Amino acid sequence: MTLICPDPAGGGISRNHYRKKKKKLVVSYDDIISLENLLAAWKEFLKGKRNKKDVQEFEAHLMDNLFVLYEDLKNKTYEHGGYQAFKINDPKPRDIHKASVRDRLVHRAIYRILYPFFDTLFIADSYSCREGKGTHKALDRFRVFSRKVSCNHTKTTWVLKCDIRKFFASIDQDILLRILREWIQDEDILWLLGKVVRSFSSSTARNVGLPLGNLTSQLLVNISMNEFDQFVKHRLRARYYIRYADDFVILSRDKVWLECILAEIGRFLDERLHLKLHPDKVFIQTVVSGVDFLGWMHFSDHCVLRTVTKKRMFRKLCEKNIFSYLGLLSHGNGYRLRRKLTSLFFSDGKKLSEGREDIFFDE
């Protein structure tokens, strides 16, 4: 692969990069399957699910179920069950696959042991499904980067914005398991991870895809995409890079450099991870003209909620989520929208009347 010139704005190879590549997972299979870990995983899993029928049925014979599960894992007779499929709109249609309570307990047990190790390998600017991260931190980081690259908005800043096509459904399981083997030496842990990974295949191909409903999927896609993160940071030497799941941006004052690395990005994703960029969601534009990232339109000195997000917020507005939306709007320039939302919702103690959607779009 051709060596790409580094970002003119700076950003060399981390001194810890090669040291981290030599780290190996030191926990054992017994740490994952121990009754202590299974019980701790159950307590974490139970939060917010006590009223679910399948959870109540499992809890009614909790210790018996835990002992049976422990024996199956210990003897390696454990088999992952199937999935219950359903669709949600969040905001676009997504296919969710829900495993049994027993299998989700195994996912939780794996996650709570493996996450602390793998999280130390991830770059600081990967924000999806990580403790202390999230969308709001990613948005704040984008604003910081925008100010730095533009020298406090005195120079033109270009943003390369990309999205991976059918992200979860396109994860190559063989590649993922190979990556896991680079970090994990315990064959029993690899066996268990193989059971979880191979329990699902997308409708398009065998041994491809991870289910959106699995807790382990959140960790596994980050492990897979960490290969790409390291490539961007240490091969392309992109200093101002942010990734949230399959959405990522790179900021620079050099448009030509961004155009140059775009081809290398597409090649790496295709050849190394068998992933493809979404052709309709790749662009290079200035911050001044507005950059659509994680539900907000970002400009040089402010950011506003996307119009489609406003419409969705209005349609779903109710007494249960009013404060969540007010909190969301506090992370950008949404003062007037928050004021309208509050006055209309609480003026007569009722939710907003239908047919008033237009009031939100004069920000």
Secondary structure, DSSP 8 states (H G I E B T S, - for coil): -------TT-----TTHHHHHT------HHHHHSHHHHHHHHHHHHTT-TT-HHHHHHHHTHHHHHHHHHHHHHTT-------EEEEEESSSEEEEEE--HHHHHHHHHHHHHHHHHHHTTS-TTB-TT-TT-SHHHHHHHHHHHHHHHTTTTTS--EEEEEEBTTTGGG-BHHHHHHHHHHH---HHHHHHHHHHHTT---SSSTTB---TT-HHHHHHHHHHHHHHHHHHHHTS--SSEEEETTEEEEEES-HHHHHHHHHHHHHHHHHHH---B-TTS-EEEETTT-EEETTEEE-SS-EEE-HHHHHHHHHH--TTTHHHHHHHHTTTT-HHHHHHHHHHHHSSSS---TT-GGGGS--
